[in-house]
Amino acid sequence: MANKKIKKVVKKVKENIDENRSLYNKILCYTKCYGGYLLAVGAGCTFGANFWVGLGLFTASAGWAYWATHCKSSAKCKLK
């Protein structure tokens, strides 16, 4: 019973993604390009509350920056 409901929900989600493909591609592209900035801001805001969580976010943003600058072909936002 629950399996059929899950399949229906997954089917509806896939149909919605197919209808709005360009919007989802744009969101994913900008997330790849600018997601590291969001992590860095989150790290800066979190350092005051919890040093270790802030340090983890800072490390994640550094990894994101490395990936974005060394994988230039996959990190570029080329939209029509």
C-alpha positions in Angstrom: 0.0 0.0 0.0 2.7 2.5 1.0 4.9 1.4 -1.8 2.2 2.4 -4.4 1.8 5.8 -2.8 5.6 6.3 -2.9 5.7 5.3 -6.5 2.9 7.8 -7.3 4.7 10.6 -5.5 8.0 9.8 -7.3 6.2 9.8 -10.7 4.6 13.2 -10.0 8.0 14.7 -8.9 9.6 13.3 -12.1 6.9 14.8 -14.2 7.3 18.2 -12.5 11.0 18.1 -13.1 10.5 17.2 -16.8 8.1 20.2 -17.2 10.5 22.6 -15.5 13.8 21.2 -16.6 15.4 24.6 -17.4 14.5 26.0 -13.9 16.0 23.0 -12.2 19.1 23.2 -14.3 19.5 26.9 -13.5 19.2 26.2 -9.7 21.7 23.4 -9.9 24.1 25.5 -11.9 24.1 28.4 -9.5 24.4 26.1 -6.6 27.6 24.6 -8.1 29.0 28.1 -8.8 28.0 30.0 -5.7 27.3 27.4 -3.0 30.7 27.8 -1.5 29.9 31.5 -0.7 26.8 30.4 1.2 28.9 27.9 3.2 31.5 30.6 4.0 28.9 33.0 5.2 27.3 30.3 7.3 30.8 29.4 8.8 31.4 33.1 9.7 28.0 33.3 11.4 28.5 30.0 13.2 31.9 30.6 14.7 30.5 32.7 17.5 28.0 30.0 18.5 30.0 26.8 18.0 33.6 26.8 17.0 33.7 23.2 15.7 30.6 23.5 13.5 32.0 26.8 12.2 35.3 25.1 11.5 33.5 22.3 9.7 31.6 24.7 7.5 34.8 26.7 6.8 36.5 23.5 5.7 33.6 22.5 3.5 33.7 26.0 1.8 37.4 25.6 1.3 36.8 22.3 -0.4 34.1 23.8 -2.5 36.4 26.6 -3.6 39.1 24.1 -4.6 36.6 22.1 -6.6 35.1 25.1 -8.3 38.5 26.5 -9.4 40.1 23.2 -10.4 37.1 21.7 -12.2 36.4 24.7 -14.4 34.5 22.9 -17.1 32.0 21.4 -14.7 31.6 24.5 -12.5 30.8 27.1 -15.1 27.3 28.3 -15.4 26.4 28.2 -19.1 22.7 28.8 -19.5 20.7 29.6 -22.6 
